[in-house]
């Protein structure tokens, strides 16, 4: 099948059902189902056949932040702001098992390629690995000093990559549980990270509006894209490895040609921030979600059928006049929010240092007591 970027992407479907911003999307292995999570605390499983009804799964007590199908497609994992992970059977009954996975919001959940384990990331600054079928905790990775937004297994399951608000991306060896390397070149919080299908490199999205691609063997920065005008919230590699799609708070999706290192398409499908994007496992479709509450599915069409992205972009728009006072006020608010964000980040780091020092003091006190005991 032709790669989607060889032809103009075209909007296939809007899915309407969520009552708040869509936070995450994922396709099943056979592309028959699309799962989406939302700030409305619900999980939706949509069928690609238009006549089929969607499943609405309820159970989480707060926003659903992440969703991932198992490699077989028989299970669906979701994480939430309610600190739990649920493992669902994605059928009409919508049965699930639930367990408290972290002490704060669960930001990310991802199955290993063998389906035997999955990895979670959380605002409690840890990454945890679990056995799938018993939901048994295996081990924790805890060198980040701020919220961990995302964690993914490499295609061969030997490595784990994590992205954090401490402005680092960390690469971990699953068997030794050691941090292999820290990538520290981001100028802001790192919102999302994923492995290239070959497993040879990783791509990371940042609040500094950039996307960076690193080699996991040499740890060299391979590509650096500054194409968005706001934070990049998500990204997804095409299964061929030749393309990368990004979702941004500037309300656009961008498709990049990785072989040539250039922008191919800019898509304007969302009315607000585009929060998430994912290619299907075959690469035939990609889905995106945003604060306009509607997951969208796009697919390639041969030239001459449907409207191309260029023709959509070239539609004239009437300029909107914004009073200068409002512009100044908004700029001031944005500036104040930036200061608050930086202050919270500094406080988080200080709290972590205090926790570490307290732990060290307690350990030293224990040693003194042991030595003092005859």
SVG drawing of the C-alpha trace seen along z (x, -y; Angstrom):
<svg xmlns="http://www.w3.org/2000/svg" viewBox="-25 -49 55 62">
<polyline fill="none" stroke="black" stroke-width="0.4" points="0.0,0.0 1.3,-3.5 2.7,-5.4 0.3,-8.1 2.7,-10.9 3.0,-10.0 -0.6,-11.3 -2.5,-14.1 -4.0,-13.2 -7.8,-13.5 -10.2,-13.6 -12.0,-10.3 -14.2,-10.6 -15.1,-12.7 -16.0,-10.7 -18.4,-12.5 -19.1,-11.2 -16.6,-12.7 -17.8,-15.5 -14.4,-17.1 -10.9,-17.4 -9.5,-14.2 -6.2,-13.4 -5.1,-10.2 -5.7,-7.9 -4.5,-4.4 -5.4,-2.0 -5.8,1.8 -3.4,4.1 -5.9,4.8 -7.1,1.1 -10.7,2.3 -10.9,0.3 -9.7,-3.1 -9.5,-3.9 -9.6,-7.4 -9.4,-8.8 -10.7,-12.1 -10.9,-14.6 -14.5,-13.5 -13.1,-10.3 -14.4,-8.0 -12.7,-5.7 -14.3,-5.3 -13.7,-2.4 -14.8,-3.3 -15.3,-0.9 -13.8,-1.9 -17.0,-0.6 -19.4,-3.6 -22.5,-1.6 -21.0,0.0 -21.8,-1.5 -19.0,-2.8 -18.3,-1.4 -18.2,-3.8 -16.2,-2.5 -16.7,-4.1 -14.8,-3.3 -12.0,-5.9 -12.9,-8.6 -11.0,-11.4 -9.5,-12.3 -8.2,-9.5 -4.7,-10.5 -3.4,-7.6 -4.5,-4.5 -2.7,-1.6 -3.9,1.6 -1.9,4.8 0.0,6.2 -2.6,8.9 -5.5,6.3 -7.2,8.5 -6.5,6.0 -6.6,2.3 -4.8,0.4 -5.7,-3.1 -4.2,-5.4 -5.8,-8.2 -5.5,-11.3 -7.2,-9.1 -3.8,-7.4 -5.0,-4.0 -4.4,-1.8 -7.3,0.2 -6.9,3.2 -10.0,3.6 -11.3,6.3 -12.4,4.1 -15.8,5.7 -19.4,4.7 -19.2,5.7 -16.2,3.4 -15.0,5.5 -11.8,4.2 -9.5,4.9 -8.2,1.9 -5.2,1.3 -3.5,-1.7 -0.4,-2.1 1.2,-5.3 0.8,-7.9 0.0,-10.6 -1.5,-11.0 -0.6,-8.2 0.5,-10.0 1.5,-7.1 0.9,-3.4 2.6,-1.2 2.7,2.5 6.0,4.3 6.0,5.9 5.7,9.4 2.6,8.3 3.9,9.8 4.7,6.5 3.8,2.9 5.4,-0.4 3.7,-3.3 4.9,-6.9 3.6,-9.3 3.6,-12.7 5.1,-10.9 8.4,-11.1 8.7,-7.3 8.5,-4.9 7.1,-1.4 7.1,1.9 4.4,4.4 3.5,8.0 0.5,7.9 -1.6,10.9 -1.5,10.5 -0.9,6.8 2.0,7.5 4.6,4.8 8.0,5.8 10.3,2.8 10.6,-1.0 12.9,-3.5 13.3,-6.6 16.0,-9.0 13.7,-11.8 13.4,-14.8 10.0,-16.0 6.8,-14.7 7.3,-11.9 5.0,-12.5 5.7,-9.5 7.5,-6.1 7.8,-3.6 9.4,-0.2 11.8,0.1 10.5,2.4 12.7,5.3 11.7,4.7 15.2,4.3 15.2,0.6 12.7,-1.9 12.7,-5.7 11.1,-8.3 10.3,-12.0 10.0,-14.4 9.3,-17.9 12.9,-17.9 13.7,-18.7 15.4,-15.4 14.8,-12.2 16.3,-9.1 17.2,-5.8 17.0,-2.7 18.2,0.8 15.3,3.1 17.4,6.0 19.9,4.0 17.4,1.4 20.1,-1.2 19.9,-4.6 22.0,-4.2 21.9,-7.9 20.2,-11.2 19.5,-13.6 19.4,-17.1 19.2,-19.3 15.6,-20.4 14.8,-24.0 11.6,-23.1 9.5,-20.2 9.5,-17.1 5.9,-16.1 6.2,-13.0 8.8,-10.5 8.8,-7.4 11.1,-4.9 11.6,-4.8 10.2,-1.4 13.8,-0.3 14.7,-0.9 17.8,-2.9 16.6,-6.4 14.0,-8.2 11.9,-11.3 11.0,-13.7 8.4,-16.5 8.8,-19.6 7.0,-22.5 9.7,-24.6 7.8,-24.0 10.6,-21.6 10.9,-18.0 14.3,-16.4 15.5,-13.0 18.5,-11.3 20.5,-8.1 20.2,-5.6 23.7,-4.1 25.9,-7.2 23.4,-9.5 24.0,-12.1 21.3,-14.6 20.3,-13.6 17.5,-16.1 16.0,-19.2 12.7,-20.6 11.3,-24.0 8.1,-24.1 5.3,-24.7 4.4,-28.0 3.3,-26.4 4.1,-23.3 4.3,-20.0 2.0,-17.6 2.4,-14.3 4.1,-12.5 3.9,-9.2 6.3,-7.4 4.8,-5.9 5.5,-2.0 7.8,-2.4 10.0,-4.7 10.1,-7.3 7.6,-9.8 6.8,-11.4 3.5,-13.2 3.3,-15.8 0.4,-17.4 0.7,-20.9 -1.1,-23.4 -1.0,-25.7 -3.9,-23.5 -2.0,-21.9 -0.6,-18.5 2.6,-18.4 3.9,-15.4 7.7,-15.3 9.7,-13.4 12.5,-12.0 14.6,-10.8 14.9,-14.3 14.5,-16.1 11.7,-18.4 8.1,-19.4 5.6,-17.6 2.2,-18.8 0.5,-21.1 -3.0,-20.0 -5.6,-22.4 -8.3,-20.0 -8.7,-21.1 -10.4,-24.2 -8.1,-24.3 -4.9,-22.6 -4.2,-19.2 -3.3,-17.1 -2.6,-13.6 -1.9,-11.8 -1.2,-8.2 -0.6,-6.3 -2.4,-3.0 -0.2,0.1 -0.4,0.6 0.2,-3.1 -2.9,-3.4 -4.6,-5.9 -3.7,-8.3 -5.9,-9.7 -5.7,-12.9 -7.5,-14.3 -7.8,-17.7 -9.6,-20.1 -12.5,-20.3 -13.6,-16.9 -13.5,-15.1 -11.0,-12.4 -10.4,-12.6 -9.2,-10.0 -7.3,-11.0 -6.3,-8.8 -4.5,-9.1 -6.5,-9.6 -5.2,-9.4 -4.7,-12.8 -7.9,-14.3 -10.2,-12.6 -11.1,-14.7 -9.6,-18.0 -5.8,-18.3 -4.3,-19.9 -2.9,-22.7 -6.4,-23.7 -7.7,-23.6 -4.9,-25.8 -5.3,-28.3 -8.9,-29.2 -9.0,-32.9 -9.9,-33.9 -11.2,-37.2 -8.8,-38.9 -10.0,-39.2 -9.4,-42.5 -8.3,-42.2 -8.1,-45.3 -4.6,-46.2 -5.5,-46.3 -6.8,-42.7 -3.6,-41.6 -1.4,-43.2 -3.5,-41.6 -3.2,-38.2 0.5,-38.6 0.9,-39.6 -1.2,-36.5 0.9,-34.2 4.1,-35.8 2.8,-35.3 1.8,-31.7 5.4,-31.0 6.8,-32.4 4.4,-30.2 5.4,-27.2 9.1,-27.9 8.4,-28.5 6.6,-25.2 9.4,-23.4 12.0,-24.9 9.9,-24.0 9.6,-20.5 13.4,-20.2 13.9,-21.7 11.4,-19.3 13.2,-16.4 16.6,-17.6 15.0,-18.0 13.6,-14.5 17.0,-13.1 18.8,-14.9 16.2,-13.7 16.6,-10.2 20.4,-10.5 20.1,-11.9 17.8,-9.0 20.3,-6.5 23.2,-8.2 21.2,-8.2 20.5,-4.5 24.2,-3.8 25.1,-5.8 22.5,-3.9 23.8,-0.6 27.4,-1.5 26.3,-2.8 24.5,0.4 26.8,2.8"/>
</svg>
